Amino acid sequence: MLIQENLHLTRTATDGEGGQQFLYKVNQYGISAISRPQEEISSIHWDVDVIKFHETEAVEFDVCHSTELAEKSLIFHNDSSLNEFLEKAFSYFKELGILESMVQKEKEA
């Protein structure tokens, strides 16, 4: 079972390929984790992307491969390895949020 901390939304994957999508959010960044239906149980895995949310009321985001966390889509073959990655990602996003707010304050000064 995936951790619930920072879980923003759980829904059916919206790309038409089926599966369950978990969206996690910390500040403007987050993680999209999708588990798609598989014929064989040994093939079950999580497709994971780092995302950046838009500043809208609706849940809108873009895949973000420009962070040090992940430069491409990732695959995790079990919940425990994904949970470990999520915990590291949450810390990274918190630090990134602090750095971005410092840069914004400098621009405004």
C-alpha angles and dihedrals in degrees: 000000000000122000117263098212111118091001104159102176142352118202146142109283108269098213095082095247093103129234137106123292125203117195118198122190135195114169106316096332132076150149129262112203119184127185111194127200112268131192093223124046091222089062096058112119144145122254106210133191133176107235138190116215123224117235094251135113091241118074102260128153145155127227106255117206093163098088129095087238097070133353093188142018114294133213124212121188098201141026096246094058090046091049090053090051092047092054091052091045093053091054091047093050092050091052091044090052091053092049093047092050090051091052091048091052091051091051091051093049 
